[in-house]
Amino acid sequence: MEWPSQSPRLNLIEHLWEELEKCVFGIRARNADQKFSQLQTAWAQIPQSLLTNLIQSMPKRCQAVIDL
Protein backbone atom coordinates (compact mmCIF):
# COMPACT_ATOMS: atom_id res chain seq x y z
CA MET A 1 0.00 0.00 0.00
CA GLU A 2 1.32 3.44 -0.91
CA TRP A 3 1.27 5.88 1.95
CA PRO A 4 -0.27 9.24 1.01
CA SER A 5 2.69 11.13 2.49
CA GLN A 6 4.91 9.31 -0.01
CA SER A 7 2.64 10.03 -2.95
CA PRO A 8 4.39 11.50 -6.00
CA ARG A 9 1.44 13.87 -6.23
CA LEU A 10 2.65 15.55 -3.05
CA ASN A 11 6.35 15.49 -3.84
CA LEU A 12 7.07 18.66 -5.82
CA ILE A 13 10.78 17.88 -6.07
CA GLU A 14 9.91 14.85 -8.22
CA HIS A 15 8.28 17.19 -10.75
CA LEU A 16 11.32 19.45 -10.70
CA TRP A 17 13.68 16.49 -11.18
CA GLU A 18 11.58 15.45 -14.17
CA GLU A 19 11.97 18.92 -15.64
CA LEU A 20 15.73 18.85 -15.07
CA GLU A 21 16.00 15.42 -16.67
CA LYS A 22 14.21 16.73 -19.77
CA CYS A 23 16.68 19.61 -20.01
CA VAL A 24 19.84 17.50 -19.76
CA PHE A 25 18.60 14.35 -21.51
CA GLY A 26 21.06 13.29 -24.19
CA ILE A 27 23.76 15.71 -23.07
CA ARG A 28 26.84 13.79 -22.10
CA ALA A 29 29.12 14.86 -19.29
CA ARG A 30 32.76 13.84 -19.02
CA ASN A 31 32.69 13.90 -15.23
CA ALA A 32 30.55 14.73 -12.20
CA ASP A 33 31.61 18.39 -12.20
CA GLN A 34 30.46 18.84 -15.77
CA LYS A 35 27.12 17.14 -15.04
CA PHE A 36 26.67 19.35 -11.97
CA SER A 37 27.29 22.40 -14.13
CA GLN A 38 24.73 21.18 -16.67
CA LEU A 39 22.17 20.67 -13.92
CA GLN A 40 22.85 24.12 -12.46
CA THR A 41 22.29 25.70 -15.86
CA ALA A 42 19.09 23.72 -16.39
CA TRP A 43 17.87 24.67 -12.90
CA ALA A 44 18.38 28.36 -13.66
CA GLN A 45 16.32 27.95 -16.84
CA ILE A 46 13.24 26.46 -15.16
CA PRO A 47 10.53 29.06 -15.68
CA GLN A 48 9.25 30.76 -12.56
CA SER A 49 5.74 30.09 -13.83
CA LEU A 50 6.33 26.32 -13.49
CA LEU A 51 7.38 26.73 -9.87
CA THR A 52 4.42 28.98 -9.18
CA ASN A 53 2.00 26.52 -10.79
CA LEU A 54 3.40 23.63 -8.77
CA ILE A 55 3.07 25.55 -5.52
CA GLN A 56 -0.42 26.83 -6.32
CA SER A 57 -1.57 23.32 -7.24
CA MET A 58 -0.70 21.91 -3.80
CA PRO A 59 -4.15 22.36 -2.21
CA LYS A 60 -5.73 20.47 -5.11
CA ARG A 61 -3.03 17.76 -4.93
CA CYS A 62 -3.53 17.35 -1.17
CA GLN A 63 -7.28 17.04 -1.59
CA ALA A 64 -6.82 14.42 -4.32
CA VAL A 65 -4.68 12.32 -2.00
CA ILE A 66 -7.15 12.74 0.87
CA ASP A 67 -9.95 11.61 -1.45
CA LEU A 68 -8.13 8.37 -2.34
trRosetta pair geometry for C-beta under 8 A, 3 or more apart (Angstrom, degrees):
i j d omega theta_ij theta_ji phi_ij phi_ji
2 6 6.2 -129 -173 80 81 107
2 7 6.4 92 146 -87 119 73
3 6 4.6 72 68 14 91 106
3 7 7.5 -124 100 -36 50 74
4 7 5.2 -19 -157 -21 45 121
4 10 7.2 71 163 -11 71 143
4 65 4.5 116 -154 171 108 116
4 66 7.5 73 -151 -74 154 43
4 68 6.7 178 -93 41 107 134
5 10 7.0 -82 -150 79 34 153
6 11 7.7 2 -171 -45 39 125
7 10 4.8 76 73 10 95 100
7 11 7.0 -175 95 -10 49 92
7 65 5.2 -169 33 -113 165 126
8 11 5.4 -65 -139 40 41 110
8 14 5.2 -87 -149 85 89 166
9 61 4.8 -179 160 -163 96 102
9 64 6.1 -108 173 86 156 124
9 65 5.7 -179 80 -62 132 105
10 58 7.8 69 -136 -142 67 82
10 61 5.9 157 -87 139 58 119
10 62 6.7 74 -105 -88 105 65
10 65 6.0 -5 -47 -41 115 156
11 14 4.4 61 108 -5 108 113
11 15 7.7 158 104 -9 66 81
12 15 5.6 -53 -162 33 49 112
12 16 6.5 45 145 -17 74 104
12 54 5.1 104 -142 164 112 125
12 55 7.4 31 -118 -76 154 58
12 58 7.5 -39 -62 -84 121 103
13 16 5.4 -53 -148 40 41 113
13 17 6.2 47 151 -24 70 101
14 17 5.7 -48 -146 34 32 113
14 18 6.5 38 151 -23 62 103
15 18 5.6 -49 -152 31 33 116
15 19 6.7 35 149 -19 63 103
15 54 5.8 176 88 -116 148 130
16 19 5.5 -51 -151 34 37 113
16 20 6.4 38 150 -18 67 103
16 46 7.0 8 -143 -127 89 163
16 51 7.9 36 -94 -97 111 82
16 54 7.6 -5 -56 -82 88 173
17 20 5.6 -54 -149 38 34 112
17 21 6.2 38 152 -23 66 104
18 21 5.7 -51 -148 33 30 113
18 22 6.7 35 152 -21 62 102
19 22 5.8 -51 -154 30 32 113
19 23 6.7 30 150 -19 63 106
19 42 7.9 164 127 159 80 108
19 46 5.7 74 132 -115 141 113
19 50 6.7 100 -105 161 157 156
20 23 5.6 -58 -152 35 35 112
20 24 6.4 0 163 6 70 110
20 39 6.0 31 -168 -142 125 85
20 42 5.1 107 -139 119 72 133
20 43 6.5 3 -101 -73 112 72
20 46 7.6 -43 -69 -65 73 121
21 24 6.6 -73 -141 51 27 88
21 25 5.9 52 158 -58 66 96
22 25 5.9 -32 -142 -5 25 119
23 42 3.6 137 108 -139 146 119
23 45 6.6 143 -131 73 144 125
23 46 7.9 -92 -44 -69 147 79
24 27 5.0 -91 -165 45 64 118
24 35 7.6 83 -176 -153 148 76
24 38 5.0 98 -120 143 121 120
24 39 6.3 -32 -48 -81 153 64
24 42 5.4 -78 -44 -50 97 152
27 38 5.8 174 111 -148 136 146
29 32 7.5 83 131 -93 134 16
29 34 4.0 169 -158 99 95 105
29 35 3.7 -159 43 -63 175 79
29 38 6.0 -120 -78 -3 118 137
30 34 5.2 72 40 11 77 155
31 34 5.3 98 54 10 67 101
31 35 7.3 -130 103 -2 36 91
32 35 5.6 -56 -147 39 35 111
32 36 6.1 40 153 -23 68 104
33 36 5.6 -51 -148 34 31 114
33 37 6.5 34 152 -20 63 104
34 37 5.6 -52 -150 34 33 114
34 38 6.5 36 150 -20 64 103
35 38 5.5 -51 -150 34 35 114
35 39 6.4 34 152 -18 66 105
36 39 5.7 -56 -149 38 31 111
36 40 6.3 35 152 -22 65 104
37 40 5.6 -50 -146 33 32 113
37 41 6.5 32 154 -18 63 105
38 41 5.8 -56 -152 36 30 111
38 42 6.3 29 152 -17 65 108
39 42 5.6 -53 -144 39 33 112
39 43 6.1 40 154 -25 66 104
40 43 5.6 -51 -147 32 30 115
40 44 6.6 29 154 -18 63 105
41 44 5.9 -56 -153 34 31 110
41 45 6.6 22 152 -15 63 112
42 45 5.7 -66 -152 40 33 109
42 46 7.2 52 149 -43 65 87
43 46 6.0 -33 -161 -3 37 112
46 50 5.7 -95 175 60 91 134
46 51 6.7 89 130 -43 114 100
47 50 4.8 103 70 -5 86 98
47 51 7.6 -157 102 2 53 82
48 51 5.6 -55 -157 39 43 111
48 52 6.1 44 147 -21 72 107
49 52 5.5 -52 -143 39 33 114
49 53 6.2 36 156 -21 66 105
50 53 5.8 -54 -147 36 29 110
50 54 6.4 30 154 -20 63 105
51 54 5.8 -55 -150 34 30 112
51 55 6.4 25 156 -14 65 108
52 55 5.9 -59 -149 39 30 108
52 56 6.0 22 158 -13 67 113
53 56 5.9 -59 -139 43 28 107
53 57 6.0 28 160 -23 64 112
54 57 5.9 -62 -147 35 25 110
54 58 7.5 51 150 -49 57 85
55 58 6.0 -27 -169 -16 38 115
57 60 5.3 -60 -168 47 65 113
57 61 5.7 69 135 -28 86 105
58 61 5.4 -56 -140 39 34 112
58 62 6.1 36 161 -22 69 104
59 62 5.8 -54 -147 35 30 111
59 63 6.4 28 156 -17 64 106
60 63 5.8 -55 -148 37 31 110
60 64 6.4 35 152 -23 64 104
61 64 5.7 -53 -150 32 32 114
61 65 6.7 28 154 -16 64 104
62 65 5.9 -58 -153 37 32 108
62 66 6.3 33 150 -20 67 107
63 66 5.4 -53 -146 37 35 114
63 67 6.1 34 155 -20 67 108
64 67 5.8 -58 -147 38 29 111
64 68 7.2 51 149 -44 59 88
65 68 5.7 -28 -162 -6 39 117
